[in-house]
């Protein structure tokens, strides 16, 4: 999980590779939290699907926004007038 400062110079990668000592691990983008107008919203990434959640407008449901491959970096940095403040990655596991 990464907290970010509000900046247009940030590039949100859909996957990151981290190496600690001799161990390399792949982490996949799983969520972005946005903030604006004293309110948080989020996008959740499942496989290549992008889902939007806003407790006020969507209640307990998420709304499918499309395929992550069609989102630009600017699309990921902003969501419905709010700015990305937290990026969540999860370790990719192989079965």
SULTALIN-V454395 format. One record per backbone hydrogen bond with DSSP energy under -0.5 kcal/mol. NH is the residue of the N-H (numbers start at 0). CO is the residue of the C=O. Records with the same first field share a line. If there is no record, write none. Layout:
BEGIN
NH->CO ; CO
END
This chain:
BEGIN
1->86
3->84
6->4
9->6
11->9
12->10
15->26
17->15 ; 24
19->17 ; 22
20->18
22->19
23->21
24->17
26->15
27->89
28->13
29->87
30->87
31->42
32->85
33->40
34->82
35->38
38->35
40->33
41->52
42->31
43->50
44->29
45->43 ; 48
46->44
48->45
49->65
50->43 ; 48
51->62
52->41
57->53
58->53
60->57
62->51
63->61
64->49
65->49
67->47
69->66
70->67
75->71
76->72
77->73
78->81
81->78
82->34
83->76
84->32
85->32
86->1
87->30
89->27
91->25
END
